Amino acid sequence: MKATDLQDASSQSTVDSVRLRTEVYDALAAAKGYKTAESQAIWHRTARSNWFRIRAGGPPRLTTAMRVAADLGVAVEVIWERTP
């Protein structure tokens, strides 16, 4: 494996210092008709297991965090909060 291959693999970074504001997210998603975690995972084009992990406080990938905010039509800061 070349060094550039390793660098490319690491570009799929996670955002370790944020968590989903589930109460805000749930209200916004419900308004769009997505009330279950399963339907939300499909809507955001992510695996159910990944979505459950994120909802439980796990760090999202940067692309996932941005896609979720875009799907809701809000700024990233509205549904994601920094953690200590």
trRosetta pair geometry for C-beta under 8 A, 3 or more apart (Angstrom, degrees):
i j d omega theta_ij theta_ji phi_ij phi_ji
1 5 4.7 -114 -172 75 91 139
1 6 6.3 98 137 -49 120 88
2 5 4.8 106 59 -3 75 100
2 6 7.6 -139 100 -1 47 83
3 6 5.7 -52 -157 34 40 112
3 7 6.5 40 148 -19 68 104
4 7 5.4 -52 -148 37 38 114
4 8 6.3 43 152 -23 67 102
5 8 5.7 -51 -148 33 32 112
5 9 6.6 34 153 -20 63 104
6 9 5.8 -53 -151 33 33 112
6 10 6.6 25 154 -15 65 107
7 10 5.9 -60 -150 38 33 107
7 11 6.9 48 149 -39 64 96
8 11 5.7 -41 -158 8 36 118
9 12 6.8 -50 180 18 43 106
10 13 6.8 31 163 -70 66 84
12 61 6.1 -36 177 -139 79 127
12 63 7.7 -50 -141 6 71 121
13 61 7.1 131 91 -148 38 73
13 62 5.7 33 80 -13 86 118
14 59 4.4 87 160 121 119 119
14 60 6.7 171 -151 100 84 25
14 61 5.4 -69 -101 -95 64 49
14 62 7.2 -176 -137 -29 19 71
15 18 4.8 -4 129 26 117 115
15 59 5.6 -165 75 -169 53 101
15 60 5.9 -1 39 67 103 73
15 61 7.4 95 -3 -179 82 14
15 62 5.3 111 -46 -83 103 70
15 65 5.5 -5 16 -23 144 154
15 80 7.6 14 110 -173 148 147
16 59 4.7 -36 -107 -101 41 159
17 59 7.8 33 -4 -112 26 120
17 82 5.6 4 141 -153 98 79
17 83 5.5 -152 -169 53 56 76
18 59 6.8 97 58 -131 69 80
18 60 7.2 -48 85 32 109 94
18 65 6.7 60 89 -121 146 146
18 80 4.5 17 178 176 131 111
18 81 6.4 152 -151 77 77 30
18 82 5.8 -49 -95 -98 72 42
18 83 6.4 168 -106 -1 16 89
19 57 5.1 -13 -137 -143 127 67
19 59 7.7 -75 -85 -90 63 54
19 80 7.1 157 74 -153 25 69
19 81 6.1 -25 59 62 75 82
19 83 5.3 63 -10 -48 106 123
20 25 5.6 -11 176 -24 106 152
20 54 5.7 76 -24 155 133 90
20 55 6.2 -53 62 -108 148 43
20 57 7.6 -128 34 -97 84 37
20 60 7.4 82 -54 -32 99 123
20 68 7.9 -56 -113 132 113 162
20 79 6.4 -13 -150 157 72 90
20 80 6.3 -44 -101 -101 44 66
21 24 4.1 18 116 29 117 116
21 25 5.9 146 83 -20 65 91
21 78 7.7 -115 45 139 137 47
21 79 5.3 -143 44 -160 98 44
21 80 6.7 -144 -6 -82 90 14
21 81 5.3 85 -61 -17 102 108
22 25 5.4 -57 -136 43 31 113
22 26 5.8 35 164 -25 68 106
22 55 6.1 81 -104 -154 119 79
23 26 6.0 -48 -140 32 24 111
23 27 6.8 23 158 -16 57 106
24 27 6.1 -59 -155 35 30 109
24 28 6.5 21 154 -12 65 110
24 78 6.5 -155 154 156 141 76
24 79 5.5 -157 101 -110 115 66
25 28 6.0 -66 -151 42 30 106
25 29 5.9 23 159 -15 70 113
25 68 7.7 -14 -131 164 120 124
25 72 7.6 -105 -136 -78 69 155
25 79 4.8 83 -79 -149 89 115
26 29 5.9 -57 -137 42 27 107
26 30 6.0 30 161 -22 64 110
27 30 6.0 -54 -143 35 25 111
27 31 6.6 29 155 -23 59 106
28 31 5.8 -55 -155 30 31 114
28 32 7.0 16 152 -7 62 107
28 72 4.9 38 145 -153 134 126
28 74 6.7 -60 -137 -17 157 140
28 78 8.0 82 -55 133 155 123
28 79 7.0 -85 30 -84 148 121
29 32 5.9 -66 -157 43 36 104
29 34 4.3 -73 177 79 96 102
29 35 7.1 157 119 -83 98 34
29 40 5.7 0 -160 -104 149 113
29 43 7.8 148 -145 69 106 157
29 72 6.9 -66 -72 -99 67 110
30 33 7.5 68 -171 -64 33 11
30 34 7.0 -104 -79 68 31 53
30 35 5.1 57 -112 -95 82 82
32 72 7.2 -134 -19 -121 146 66
34 39 4.8 -161 -145 116 80 109
34 40 4.9 112 160 -82 122 71
34 43 5.2 -44 -105 -20 148 157
35 39 6.9 37 46 51 51 136
36 39 4.7 88 61 10 89 100
36 40 6.8 -152 95 -7 46 88
37 40 5.4 -56 -146 38 34 115
37 41 6.3 39 155 -25 67 102
37 48 7.3 90 130 -152 97 85
37 51 6.0 157 179 125 92 119
37 52 6.2 68 164 -85 144 76
37 55 6.2 -68 -123 -23 122 164
38 41 5.9 -50 -150 30 30 111
38 42 6.8 26 153 -14 62 104
38 48 6.0 -4 -117 -117 69 118
39 42 5.8 -53 -150 38 36 111
39 43 6.2 40 151 -23 66 108
40 43 5.5 -54 -145 37 32 115
40 44 6.2 13 161 -4 67 111
40 51 6.2 155 100 -169 98 142
41 44 6.3 -67 -144 48 26 98
41 46 5.5 -100 -157 76 75 79
41 47 6.7 -41 -173 123 124 20
41 48 4.6 102 125 -97 175 55
41 50 7.4 129 -137 66 111 82
41 51 3.7 -124 -94 -6 99 157
41 52 7.8 -19 -72 -31 132 71
42 45 7.5 25 -180 -75 33 39
43 71 6.3 116 145 -175 100 146
44 51 6.8 133 59 -98 128 118
44 64 7.1 62 160 -157 121 84
44 67 6.0 116 -162 118 86 110
44 68 5.3 3 -126 -93 132 79
44 71 5.8 -111 -99 -9 75 164
45 67 7.1 -80 51 160 105 148
46 50 4.9 -105 163 86 109 127
46 51 5.3 132 95 -57 115 93
46 54 7.9 23 123 -2 157 141
46 64 5.9 55 -85 -128 141 118
47 50 4.3 90 63 6 90 106
47 51 6.9 -161 91 -7 47 85
48 51 5.6 -59 -148 38 32 110
48 52 6.2 32 156 -19 68 105
49 52 5.8 -51 -146 36 31 110
49 53 6.4 34 153 -21 63 106
50 53 5.6 -55 -150 35 31 114
50 54 6.4 31 153 -18 65 105
50 64 7.5 -125 151 -118 127 158
51 54 5.7 -52 -147 36 33 111
51 55 6.3 32 155 -18 66 106
52 55 5.7 -55 -145 39 31 111
52 56 6.3 29 154 -19 64 109
53 56 5.8 -60 -149 38 29 110
53 58 4.0 -21 156 29 87 152
54 57 8.0 163 -180 30 28 9
54 58 5.4 -81 -85 68 36 91
54 59 7.8 -53 -114 108 74 12
54 60 5.0 42 -119 -77 122 94
54 64 7.2 -129 -87 135 151 139
60 64 4.3 -128 180 87 110 117
60 65 4.4 139 91 -58 132 87
60 68 7.4 -69 -152 -1 166 136
60 80 7.8 -96 30 -108 128 128
61 64 4.4 91 56 4 84 105
61 65 7.0 -153 88 -7 43 84
62 65 5.7 -54 -148 34 32 112
62 66 6.4 25 156 -13 65 108
63 66 5.9 -58 -147 41 30 108
63 67 6.0 31 155 -22 66 110
64 67 5.7 -55 -141 37 30 111
64 68 6.2 32 159 -22 65 105
65 68 6.1 -53 -149 32 26 110
65 69 6.7 22 154 -13 60 108
65 76 6.2 54 146 -145 100 111
65 80 5.7 29 -157 -69 114 153
66 69 5.9 -58 -151 39 32 110
66 70 6.2 31 153 -18 67 109
66 76 6.2 -37 -103 -90 60 119
67 70 5.6 -57 -145 40 31 112
67 71 6.2 37 154 -25 66 104
68 71 5.7 -49 -147 31 29 113
68 72 6.7 18 155 -8 61 108
68 79 6.7 -118 123 96 111 147
69 72 6.0 -66 -153 44 30 105
69 74 5.6 -101 -161 78 79 74
69 75 6.4 -31 -173 145 130 18
69 76 4.5 -80 -58 -91 167 55
69 78 6.9 126 -134 47 102 98
69 79 5.9 -169 -94 36 82 118
69 80 7.3 -64 -64 -8 117 108
70 73 7.3 36 -174 -75 34 36
72 78 7.8 -141 104 88 134 129
72 79 6.6 92 44 -35 160 146
74 78 4.1 -77 156 53 127 152
74 79 6.2 106 86 -20 133 104
75 78 5.1 112 63 -17 75 101
76 79 7.3 -86 -167 48 36 82
76 80 5.6 -26 168 31 78 121
77 80 6.6 -77 -115 62 25 80
77 81 8.0 68 -162 -92 60 52
